[in-house]
Amino acid sequence: MKFQANVPFKLTKMFYEKLGEQPKDKRVLVIRDLFTAMHASIDNAVTFITDDKEAYEVFSKNVVSNDEFGNNDTTQFVDTEINKNAWKDFVKELVSMPKFDIAIMNPPYDGNLHLKILEKVIPVADKVVNISPIGWLQCRYNTHTFANIRTHIKNIEILPMVNAVQMFDAGFNCDLGIYELDKNVYNFSL
């Protein structure tokens, strides 16, 4: 499956460490991490969003269509092969989604698309844990474009580029950050 960590439980563990607890009886939005979505669906109502057809089918078959998980899990396929703007269209849909207690994200890193998704998720989720490049935080010229995201950052753990390359078996030209964001936090010192 594309866009998954080589050792998926390691990424899920990192997400849960940022949350400080394993969620239970929550509404959880998971973007692009199948293992985390499946793990979270054990005790929660999960909405899983992915652009990986195989991950979509696995989650649909094993969770959404499985009575043991109840009928409160859903999945949505963002078909980037048919529509190159599918993620941009999804960003527009986020405002009309139901509210979530938690969002756990590994969004696509296409320019600043991950930031646009993150910016729209903050108002619909009480807490957000996100992994994405931190270059935008280090560039002073870009400080106003996504200032809203900056104000809601509770903390960041840096995943050095070398470790990120190993974790995802993909090329990165900067470090990744595992961000914890809270829509009720207004941090103006970043």
C-alpha atoms as an extended CHARMM CRD file, in Angstrom:
* protein
*
       190  EXT
         1         1  MET       CA              0.0000000000        0.0000000000        0.0000000000  PROA      1               0.0000000000
         2         2  LYS       CA              1.2990000000        3.4070000000       -0.8870000000  PROA      2               0.0000000000
         3         3  PHE       CA              1.9920000000        6.1690000000        1.6330000000  PROA      3               0.0000000000
         4         4  GLN       CA              2.1620000000        3.8190000000        4.5940000000  PROA      4               0.0000000000
         5         5  ALA       CA              5.0160000000        3.6490000000        7.0430000000  PROA      5               0.0000000000
         6         6  ASN       CA              7.3110000000        0.6260000000        6.6600000000  PROA      6               0.0000000000
         7         7  VAL       CA              6.5620000000       -0.2470000000       10.2730000000  PROA      7               0.0000000000
         8         8  PRO       CA              2.9550000000        0.9320000000       10.5700000000  PROA      8               0.0000000000
         9         9  PHE       CA              2.4940000000        0.2480000000       14.2830000000  PROA      9               0.0000000000
        10        10  LYS       CA              5.4200000000        2.5980000000       14.9860000000  PROA      10              0.0000000000
        11        11  LEU       CA              3.6120000000        5.5260000000       13.3510000000  PROA      11              0.0000000000
        12        12  THR       CA              0.3550000000        4.6600000000       15.1320000000  PROA      12              0.0000000000
        13        13  LYS       CA              2.2530000000        4.5140000000       18.4390000000  PROA      13              0.0000000000
        14        14  MET       CA              3.7480000000        7.9550000000       17.7320000000  PROA      14              0.0000000000
        15        15  PHE       CA              0.2680000000        9.3500000000       17.0300000000  PROA      15              0.0000000000
        16        16  TYR       CA             -1.1390000000        7.9220000000       20.2590000000  PROA      16              0.0000000000
        17        17  GLU       CA              1.8240000000        9.1960000000       22.2790000000  PROA      17              0.0000000000
        18        18  LYS       CA              0.9610000000       12.6990000000       21.0610000000  PROA      18              0.0000000000
        19        19  LEU       CA             -2.6560000000       12.1970000000       22.0910000000  PROA      19              0.0000000000
        20        20  GLY       CA             -1.5210000000       11.1150000000       25.5340000000  PROA      20              0.0000000000
        21        21  GLU       CA             -4.0580000000        8.3070000000       25.5990000000  PROA      21              0.0000000000
        22        22  GLN       CA             -5.6540000000        5.7300000000       23.3890000000  PROA      22              0.0000000000
        23        23  PRO       CA             -9.0100000000        7.1770000000       22.3420000000  PROA      23              0.0000000000
        24        24  LYS       CA            -12.1600000000        5.3710000000       23.4310000000  PROA      24              0.0000000000
        25        25  ASP       CA            -15.7820000000        6.1560000000       22.5610000000  PROA      25              0.0000000000
        26        26  LYS       CA            -14.7260000000        9.1000000000       20.3740000000  PROA      26              0.0000000000
        27        27  ARG       CA            -15.5140000000       10.2720000000       16.8650000000  PROA      27              0.0000000000
        28        28  VAL       CA            -12.1730000000        9.9760000000       15.0660000000  PROA      28              0.0000000000
        29        29  LEU       CA            -11.1460000000       11.2370000000       11.6350000000  PROA      29              0.0000000000
        30        30  VAL       CA             -8.1360000000        9.4060000000       10.1810000000  PROA      30              0.0000000000
        31        31  ILE       CA             -6.5310000000       10.6960000000        7.0000000000  PROA      31              0.0000000000
        32        32  ARG       CA             -4.3460000000        8.3060000000        4.9680000000  PROA      32              0.0000000000
        33        33  ASP       CA             -3.1240000000        5.8830000000        7.6150000000  PROA      33              0.0000000000
        34        34  LEU       CA             -4.8780000000        2.5290000000        7.3350000000  PROA      34              0.0000000000
        35        35  PHE       CA             -3.2280000000        0.8820000000       10.3380000000  PROA      35              0.0000000000
        36        36  THR       CA             -4.1770000000        3.7980000000       12.6140000000  PROA      36              0.0000000000
        37        37  ALA       CA             -7.7360000000        3.8150000000       11.2290000000  PROA      37              0.0000000000
        38        38  MET       CA             -8.1510000000        0.0960000000       11.8600000000  PROA      38              0.0000000000
        39        39  HSD       CA             -6.6560000000        0.3520000000       15.3380000000  PROA      39              0.0000000000
        40        40  ALA       CA             -8.8180000000        3.3410000000       16.2750000000  PROA      40              0.0000000000
        41        41  SER       CA            -11.9880000000        1.6740000000       14.9980000000  PROA      41              0.0000000000
        42        42  ILE       CA            -11.8290000000       -0.9310000000       17.7730000000  PROA      42              0.0000000000
        43        43  ASP       CA            -13.2530000000        1.4660000000       20.3790000000  PROA      43              0.0000000000
        44        44  ASN       CA            -14.3690000000        4.4800000000       18.3380000000  PROA      44              0.0000000000
        45        45  ALA       CA            -16.4720000000        5.7000000000       15.4180000000  PROA      45              0.0000000000
        46        46  VAL       CA            -13.8890000000        6.2350000000       12.6720000000  PROA      46              0.0000000000
        47        47  THR       CA            -14.1350000000        8.1150000000        9.4040000000  PROA      47              0.0000000000
        48        48  PHE       CA            -11.2050000000        6.9950000000        7.2470000000  PROA      48              0.0000000000
        49        49  ILE       CA            -10.1810000000        9.1410000000        4.2500000000  PROA      49              0.0000000000
        50        50  THR       CA             -7.6540000000        7.7300000000        1.7940000000  PROA      50              0.0000000000
        51        51  ASP       CA             -6.3780000000        8.0210000000       -1.7520000000  PROA      51              0.0000000000
        52        52  ASP       CA             -5.1870000000        4.4180000000       -1.7400000000  PROA      52              0.0000000000
        53        53  LYS       CA             -7.7640000000        2.1300000000       -3.3740000000  PROA      53              0.0000000000
        54        54  GLU       CA             -6.3690000000       -0.9620000000       -1.6520000000  PROA      54              0.0000000000
        55        55  ALA       CA             -6.4960000000        0.6880000000        1.8010000000  PROA      55              0.0000000000
        56        56  TYR       CA            -10.0510000000        1.8620000000        1.0850000000  PROA      56              0.0000000000
        57        57  GLU       CA            -11.1230000000       -1.6670000000        0.1570000000  PROA      57              0.0000000000
        58        58  VAL       CA             -9.4000000000       -3.2620000000        3.1680000000  PROA      58              0.0000000000
        59        59  PHE       CA            -11.0360000000       -0.8220000000        5.6050000000  PROA      59              0.0000000000
        60        60  SER       CA            -14.4300000000       -1.1240000000        3.9000000000  PROA      60              0.0000000000
        61        61  LYS       CA            -14.3440000000       -4.9250000000        3.9730000000  PROA      61              0.0000000000
        62        62  ASN       CA            -12.8020000000       -5.4690000000        7.3950000000  PROA      62              0.0000000000
        63        63  VAL       CA            -14.2820000000       -2.5960000000        9.3960000000  PROA      63              0.0000000000
        64        64  VAL       CA            -17.1970000000       -0.7960000000        7.7250000000  PROA      64              0.0000000000
        65        65  SER       CA            -18.8950000000       -4.0190000000        6.5840000000  PROA      65              0.0000000000
        66        66  ASN       CA            -18.0680000000       -5.9370000000        9.7470000000  PROA      66              0.0000000000
        67        67  ASP       CA            -20.8840000000       -6.0740000000       12.3070000000  PROA      67              0.0000000000
        68        68  GLU       CA            -18.3730000000       -6.5890000000       15.1320000000  PROA      68              0.0000000000
        69        69  PHE       CA            -17.2930000000       -2.9510000000       14.7160000000  PROA      69              0.0000000000
        70        70  GLY       CA            -20.8730000000       -1.6790000000       14.6930000000  PROA      70              0.0000000000
        71        71  ASN       CA            -22.2460000000        0.4960000000       11.9400000000  PROA      71              0.0000000000
        72        72  ASN       CA            -20.6590000000        3.7880000000       12.8630000000  PROA      72              0.0000000000
        73        73  ASP       CA            -17.4070000000        3.5540000000       10.8560000000  PROA      73              0.0000000000
        74        74  THR       CA            -17.1980000000        5.0650000000        7.3810000000  PROA      74              0.0000000000
        75        75  THR       CA            -14.6340000000        5.4880000000        4.6560000000  PROA      75              0.0000000000
        76        76  GLN       CA            -14.1690000000        7.8270000000        1.7370000000  PROA      76              0.0000000000
        77        77  PHE       CA            -11.9640000000        7.2960000000       -1.3060000000  PROA      77              0.0000000000
        78        78  VAL       CA            -10.2540000000       10.3840000000       -2.7460000000  PROA      78              0.0000000000
        79        79  ASP       CA             -9.6810000000        9.2560000000       -6.3420000000  PROA      79              0.0000000000
        80        80  THR       CA             -6.6020000000       11.1600000000       -7.4900000000  PROA      80              0.0000000000
        81        81  GLU       CA             -6.2140000000        8.9740000000      -10.5810000000  PROA      81              0.0000000000
        82        82  ILE       CA             -9.4910000000       10.1760000000      -12.0690000000  PROA      82              0.0000000000
        83        83  ASN       CA             -9.4330000000       13.6870000000      -10.6200000000  PROA      83              0.0000000000
        84        84  LYS       CA             -6.0360000000       15.3230000000      -10.0440000000  PROA      84              0.0000000000
        85        85  ASN       CA             -7.7760000000       17.9280000000       -7.8600000000  PROA      85              0.0000000000
        86        86  ALA       CA             -9.5400000000       15.3350000000       -5.7010000000  PROA      86              0.0000000000
        87        87  TRP       CA             -7.7310000000       16.3940000000       -2.5050000000  PROA      87              0.0000000000
        88        88  LYS       CA             -8.5090000000       20.0660000000       -3.1890000000  PROA      88              0.0000000000
        89        89  ASP       CA            -12.1600000000       19.0870000000       -3.6240000000  PROA      89              0.0000000000
        90        90  PHE       CA            -11.9870000000       17.1530000000       -0.3490000000  PROA      90              0.0000000000
        91        91  VAL       CA            -10.6680000000       20.2820000000        1.4270000000  PROA      91              0.0000000000
        92        92  LYS       CA            -13.8640000000       22.0740000000        0.3820000000  PROA      92              0.0000000000
        93        93  GLU       CA            -15.9640000000       19.2050000000        1.7870000000  PROA      93              0.0000000000
        94        94  LEU       CA            -14.2850000000       19.3360000000        5.2000000000  PROA      94              0.0000000000
        95        95  VAL       CA            -16.3410000000       22.3120000000        6.3940000000  PROA      95              0.0000000000
        96        96  SER       CA            -19.5540000000       20.3200000000        6.0000000000  PROA      96              0.0000000000
        97        97  MET       CA            -18.2650000000       17.2000000000        7.7740000000  PROA      97              0.0000000000
        98        98  PRO       CA            -19.5450000000       16.3400000000       11.2420000000  PROA      98              0.0000000000
        99        99  LYS       CA            -17.4710000000       17.3580000000       14.2360000000  PROA      99              0.0000000000
       100       100  PHE       CA            -14.7800000000       14.9810000000       15.4800000000  PROA      100             0.0000000000
       101       101  ASP       CA            -13.2160000000       14.5530000000       18.8840000000  PROA      101             0.0000000000
       102       102  ILE       CA             -9.8640000000       13.6650000000       17.2950000000  PROA      102             0.0000000000
       103       103  ALA       CA             -8.2650000000       13.8480000000       13.8610000000  PROA      103             0.0000000000
       104       104  ILE       CA             -5.1560000000       11.7740000000       13.1150000000  PROA      104             0.0000000000
       105       105  MET       CA             -3.5010000000       12.7430000000        9.8650000000  PROA      105             0.0000000000
       106       106  ASN       CA             -0.8010000000       11.7750000000        7.4230000000  PROA      106             0.0000000000
       107       107  PRO       CA             -1.9800000000       14.1080000000        4.6340000000  PROA      107             0.0000000000
       108       108  PRO       CA             -0.5120000000       14.2340000000        1.1220000000  PROA      108             0.0000000000
       109       109  TYR       CA              2.6270000000       16.3840000000        0.9440000000  PROA      109             0.0000000000
       110       110  ASP       CA              1.9950000000       18.1290000000       -2.3680000000  PROA      110             0.0000000000
       111       111  GLY       CA              3.2370000000       21.6970000000       -2.1060000000  PROA      111             0.0000000000
       112       112  ASN       CA              1.2470000000       23.1680000000        0.7570000000  PROA      112             0.0000000000
       113       113  LEU       CA             -1.8010000000       20.8960000000        0.3210000000  PROA      113             0.0000000000
       114       114  HSD       CA             -1.0760000000       19.2610000000        3.6980000000  PROA      114             0.0000000000
       115       115  LEU       CA             -1.3760000000       22.6900000000        5.3190000000  PROA      115             0.0000000000
       116       116  LYS       CA             -4.6460000000       23.4840000000        3.5460000000  PROA      116             0.0000000000
       117       117  ILE       CA             -6.0900000000       20.1830000000        4.7900000000  PROA      117             0.0000000000
       118       118  LEU       CA             -4.7720000000       20.7960000000        8.3020000000  PROA      118             0.0000000000
       119       119  GLU       CA             -6.2100000000       24.3200000000        8.3520000000  PROA      119             0.0000000000
       120       120  LYS       CA             -9.6900000000       23.0030000000        7.4820000000  PROA      120             0.0000000000
       121       121  VAL       CA             -9.5180000000       20.0790000000        9.9330000000  PROA      121             0.0000000000
       122       122  ILE       CA             -8.7550000000       22.2480000000       12.9960000000  PROA      122             0.0000000000
       123       123  PRO       CA            -12.3020000000       23.7120000000       13.2160000000  PROA      123             0.0000000000
       124       124  VAL       CA            -13.9810000000       20.2810000000       12.8730000000  PROA      124             0.0000000000
       125       125  ALA       CA            -11.8050000000       18.3910000000       15.3960000000  PROA      125             0.0000000000
       126       126  ASP       CA            -11.1520000000       19.1790000000       19.0320000000  PROA      126             0.0000000000
       127       127  LYS       CA             -7.6560000000       17.6540000000       18.8890000000  PROA      127             0.0000000000
       128       128  VAL       CA             -5.4740000000       17.0010000000       15.8620000000  PROA      128             0.0000000000
       129       129  VAL       CA             -2.3390000000       14.9010000000       15.5670000000  PROA      129             0.0000000000
       130       130  ASN       CA             -0.6070000000       15.3790000000       12.2430000000  PROA      130             0.0000000000
       131       131  ILE       CA              2.6390000000       14.2680000000       10.6330000000  PROA      131             0.0000000000
       132       132  SER       CA              3.9590000000       16.4540000000        7.8370000000  PROA      132             0.0000000000
       133       133  PRO       CA              7.0220000000       18.4760000000        6.7630000000  PROA      133             0.0000000000
       134       134  ILE       CA              8.0670000000       21.3110000000        9.0820000000  PROA      134             0.0000000000
       135       135  GLY       CA              9.7560000000       23.4530000000        6.4490000000  PROA      135             0.0000000000
       136       136  TRP       CA              6.8480000000       25.9110000000        6.4290000000  PROA      136             0.0000000000
       137       137  LEU       CA              7.4370000000       26.6810000000       10.1250000000  PROA      137             0.0000000000
       138       138  GLN       CA             11.1000000000       27.4070000000        9.4750000000  PROA      138             0.0000000000
       139       139  CYS       CA             10.4640000000       29.7960000000        6.5740000000  PROA      139             0.0000000000
       140       140  ARG       CA              9.8130000000       33.2970000000        7.8280000000  PROA      140             0.0000000000
       141       141  TYR       CA              8.4010000000       34.4410000000        4.4650000000  PROA      141             0.0000000000
       142       142  ASN       CA              5.4660000000       32.0710000000        4.9150000000  PROA      142             0.0000000000
       143       143  THR       CA              4.5380000000       32.9860000000        8.4940000000  PROA      143             0.0000000000
       144       144  HSD       CA              1.2610000000       34.7700000000        7.6710000000  PROA      144             0.0000000000
       145       145  THR       CA             -0.1400000000       32.3420000000        5.1090000000  PROA      145             0.0000000000
       146       146  PHE       CA             -0.8990000000       29.6450000000        7.6480000000  PROA      146             0.0000000000
       147       147  ALA       CA             -0.8530000000       31.7070000000       10.8400000000  PROA      147             0.0000000000
       148       148  ASN       CA             -4.1030000000       30.0760000000       11.9610000000  PROA      148             0.0000000000
       149       149  ILE       CA             -2.3830000000       26.6890000000       12.1240000000  PROA      149             0.0000000000
       150       150  ARG       CA              0.5490000000       28.1080000000       14.0630000000  PROA      150             0.0000000000
       151       151  THR       CA             -1.7030000000       29.5000000000       16.7790000000  PROA      151             0.0000000000
       152       152  HSD       CA             -3.2460000000       26.0950000000       17.4940000000  PROA      152             0.0000000000
       153       153  ILE       CA              0.0010000000       24.1230000000       17.7830000000  PROA      153             0.0000000000
       154       154  LYS       CA              0.2830000000       22.6690000000       21.2520000000  PROA      154             0.0000000000
       155       155  ASN       CA              3.6170000000       20.9390000000       20.6220000000  PROA      155             0.0000000000
       156       156  ILE       CA              5.7780000000       19.4390000000       17.9110000000  PROA      156             0.0000000000
       157       157  GLU       CA              8.1250000000       16.4840000000       17.9450000000  PROA      157             0.0000000000
       158       158  ILE       CA             10.7270000000       16.5950000000       15.1860000000  PROA      158             0.0000000000
       159       159  LEU       CA             11.2680000000       13.4450000000       13.1290000000  PROA      159             0.0000000000
       160       160  PRO       CA             14.6610000000       13.9960000000       11.4600000000  PROA      160             0.0000000000
       161       161  MET       CA             14.7350000000       13.6340000000        7.6830000000  PROA      161             0.0000000000
       162       162  VAL       CA             16.9530000000       10.5300000000        7.8860000000  PROA      162             0.0000000000
       163       163  ASN       CA             14.4510000000        8.7880000000       10.1780000000  PROA      163             0.0000000000
       164       164  ALA       CA             11.5190000000        9.8940000000        8.0150000000  PROA      164             0.0000000000
       165       165  VAL       CA             13.1610000000        8.4160000000        4.9150000000  PROA      165             0.0000000000
       166       166  GLN       CA             13.6290000000        5.1140000000        6.7440000000  PROA      166             0.0000000000
       167       167  MET       CA             10.1340000000        5.1280000000        8.2230000000  PROA      167             0.0000000000
       168       168  PHE       CA              8.3260000000        5.7520000000        4.9240000000  PROA      168             0.0000000000
       169       169  ASP       CA             10.9290000000        4.4730000000        2.4390000000  PROA      169             0.0000000000
       170       170  ALA       CA             10.4850000000        7.7490000000        0.5760000000  PROA      170             0.0000000000
       171       171  GLY       CA             12.6220000000       10.7840000000       -0.1730000000  PROA      171             0.0000000000
       172       172  PHE       CA             12.1900000000       13.8570000000        1.9880000000  PROA      172             0.0000000000
       173       173  ASN       CA             14.0860000000       17.1230000000        1.6760000000  PROA      173             0.0000000000
       174       174  CYS       CA             13.3130000000       18.3090000000        5.2070000000  PROA      174             0.0000000000
       175       175  ASP       CA             12.4440000000       17.0300000000        8.6590000000  PROA      175             0.0000000000
       176       176  LEU       CA              8.9080000000       15.9490000000        9.4850000000  PROA      176             0.0000000000
       177       177  GLY       CA              7.0000000000       17.1290000000       12.5050000000  PROA      177             0.0000000000
       178       178  ILE       CA              4.4490000000       15.2550000000       14.5410000000  PROA      178             0.0000000000
       179       179  TYR       CA              2.1760000000       18.1060000000       15.5320000000  PROA      179             0.0000000000
       180       180  GLU       CA             -0.3720000000       18.1400000000       18.2990000000  PROA      180             0.0000000000
       181       181  LEU       CA             -2.9440000000       20.8490000000       17.6600000000  PROA      181             0.0000000000
       182       182  ASP       CA             -5.9340000000       21.9150000000       19.6890000000  PROA      182             0.0000000000
       183       183  LYS       CA             -8.6480000000       24.2080000000       18.3730000000  PROA      183             0.0000000000
       184       184  ASN       CA             -8.9610000000       25.7040000000       21.8770000000  PROA      184             0.0000000000
       185       185  VAL       CA             -5.2600000000       26.6110000000       22.0890000000  PROA      185             0.0000000000
       186       186  TYR       CA             -4.2240000000       30.0550000000       20.8980000000  PROA      186             0.0000000000
       187       187  ASN       CA             -0.4340000000       30.0900000000       20.9820000000  PROA      187             0.0000000000
       188       188  PHE       CA              0.8590000000       33.3700000000       19.5820000000  PROA      188             0.0000000000
       189       189  SER       CA              4.5100000000       32.8390000000       20.5400000000  PROA      189             0.0000000000
       190       190  LEU       CA              5.4450000000       30.4490000000       17.7130000000  PROA      190             0.0000000000
